[in-house]
């Protein structure tokens, strides 16, 4: 549950886009910070910086 609250906060603070937030919800736990493999999340976050 904490993971969901954290991502909601990230969205509200514009740290992630609405599209990323929706993608995160539908793909959970693929982009979770709790995963041992951090590469999927890093790649996912990198998408936002490419669009800015």
N, C-alpha and C positions, 0 to 999 in steps of 0.2 A: 504494500500500500504506500509506503514511503516513496518508492520509486515513481509511482503515478503522481503523487503530490509534487515531487521535485520537477518532473517534466511539465506539469501544469504551470508551475511557477516560472520555469524557463520560457514557456510560451508567453505568459502574461508579461514577462519582462523583456520580450522580444529577443531573447537569446536564441530561439529557434522560430522558424516560420510556422504559419498555420498548416501549410502543406506538410512540413516535417512533423509537426505534432500529430496530425492525422495519420501519417505514415507510421509513426512510432506506435500509436495506439493499436493499429491494425497488425503490426508486425511484432508486437511484444511477445517474447523478450529479446528478440534479435538485436535491438539497439540499446539494450539495457546496460547501465553502468555496472551492474552486478556480474556480467559475463566475464569469464576469464580471458576470452579472446576479445581484445579491445578494438581490433581492426575494423569490424563492421560499423561500430559506432563512430570511429574516427572518420571513416569514409562518408558516412551519413552526414556528419556535422560539416565535413568539407564541402558538400554540395551547397550548403547555405552560403558559405563564403565565396563560392564561385558565382553565385547569383547576385551578390551585393555589388 
